[in-house]
Amino acid sequence: MLRVVVPIVVLVVFVYGLIDLIRTDARLTKGISKPAWIVVQILLPVIGAILWFLIGRPRGEAATAPSSYRPPTAPDDDPDFLRNLELRRRNQAEADRLKKLKDELDAKERELGNDAGDHRGPGSGEAHGSGDPSQGTDEVK
């Protein structure tokens, strides 16, 4: 029974120490550099792990990797996405409004152009674009 328990304990201590070392930020290791600690733990599995826990491991909450990782957020929870969505919606509404105003302006210009042609009466002269080029036209370009 002892032949089975001792190798299992050695393996557990080695794996736990190595994983803890790998997850620790390189700037927080004490004694020697992080790659050197990995070499020590691989060459001396039990002693290296014990030395890591006693000497090299940082104390407190900073022992694991820093929490700079931000899990992805859903689009409806992301304030940047919502802000951009609102800006896009406003820009699209403004573009639609400007297009509608432009269409209305074009329609009024066409209407005024047709009305100007109707007020000249029958026999009042030639049609637009024909005749003597020195004569001006009512149309503004």
Buried (B, 14 or more C-beta within 10 A) or exposed (E): EEEEEEEEEEEEBBEEBBEBBEEBBEEBBEEEEBEEBBEBBEEEBBEBBBBBBEEBBBEEEEEEEEEEEEEEEEEEEEEEEEEEEEEEEEEEEEEEEEEEEEEEEEEEEEEEEEEEEEEEEEEEEEEEEEEEEEEEEEEEE
